[in-house]
């Protein structure tokens, strides 16, 4: 019987290993991701965040604590099972060494009982949240599809969530039942039964079983059946980790380790000399992007935080990630890649493709990136896909008009560049023109502060403060151009580079204090 069980166990581990191989192969089918020089620091930070559940407890403390109970409860039970296996099947038969006895055994038994109880309580709370609280963020209704679309229904995720929760509940409860039946079975052995209080949960259940008439003989028979049932469920759980929701146990840690320190302060750089810009197909996404997709736990925090989603736009950051993940699972997990590149296209209106209106709905505020507990960077991926749309000319005519006006005038308002310094004419002193005379401090005013009537008052007040403080400062007058921040977020990288290069060239010609343009 034991040999049969371990054959099944090794088969489960082999299936788990093959699943991991398929996932890693999928990630490697994307673009190569540059090696991070500071991986040691990143891994250390990831371990710290995971250990403290820092990102999970942020803004949802109850769910974070419940997940911590599940995480540590399950991990402790796995360690206990591993230690028993290590002694019974390796150290004891091969070397005679036994460590599962004495004070260590007693204290660990108590710890495992507490951990198992924490695991069950955490799972019950998660069930309560899903069933009775019915939180909107846990509803899989898609804002980016209509009910008539074939990929509108995502109830499979809800079913998967419940299977996941019930599987863990059954594993935990049958584990306690096994412990209780063992105590009934060995009640005549004082070396076990006299120390039953160190397994309080198992002992309480054992007393119930004895009250129902279970004796040592019946317990011995029941133990074998339950041991197989518990073991097969646990091994199945392990085997399917890479192919189910459970994979987030591994991918979330990887995602946290490779996340950017400045995901929104610095969007991905673009080599303007390359033939193609942006992400239009799955193989344009890099290893990190594809790992991010698999890390999603569908918690709905980004869905809830997104202002575009809250105001009725066809965008949910969660659904954006899940759409790409489903497409990657379909196209990149097979033994071979689709020969037709169109089959790898991520942009479009087909099944599991991201629609242009979804991408243009994003406000690039990064609320989704900030709130994500597993470090997914939605906005950089959205901007990369926008870049591809710009390259293909797939954007709103009004946006095209605005970009053309900005390119011509050098500012977001489309006004004549000579009007840029007009706000300063209402001051009772003249601001130096840094393009013509030396200054200690260059003030790069910006479009809104120069052209927007409400912002102009702020600019005037700030100029008065600098003047009163005796600061030798100046502005660029009509030589200043838009900083290009919004242009880059839209995805028009070419125009952004044009604006940046002009501003840098202008600043380099100035006689000001040492500056940085990196």
Buried (B, 14 or more C-beta within 10 A) or exposed (E): EEEEBEEBBEEBEEBBEEBBEBBEEBBEBBBEBEEBEEEEEBBEBBEEBBEEBBBBBEBBEEBBBBBBBBBBBBEBBEBBBEBEEBBEEEBBEEEEEEEBEEEEBBEBBBBBBBBBBBBBBBBBBBBEBBEEEEBEBBEBBBBBBEEEEEBEEBEEBBEBBEEBBEBBBBBBBBBBBBBBBBBBBBBEEEEBBEBBEBBBBBBEBBBEBBEEEBEBEBBBEBBEEBBBBBBBBBBBBBBBBBBBBBBBEBBBBBBBBBBBEEBBEEBBEBEEEEEEBBBBBBBBBBBBBBBBBBBBBBBBBBBBBBBBBEEEBBBBBBBBBBBBBBBBBBBBBEEEBBEEEEEBBBBBEEEBBBBBEBBBBBBBBBBBBBBBBBBBBBBBBBBBBBBBBBBEEBBEEEBEEBBEBBBEBBBBBBBEBEBBBEBBEEEEEEBBBBBEEEBEEBBEBBBBBBBBEEBBEEBBEEBEEBBEEEBEBBBBBBBBBBBBBBBBBBBBBBBBBBBBEBBEEBBEEBEBEEEEEE
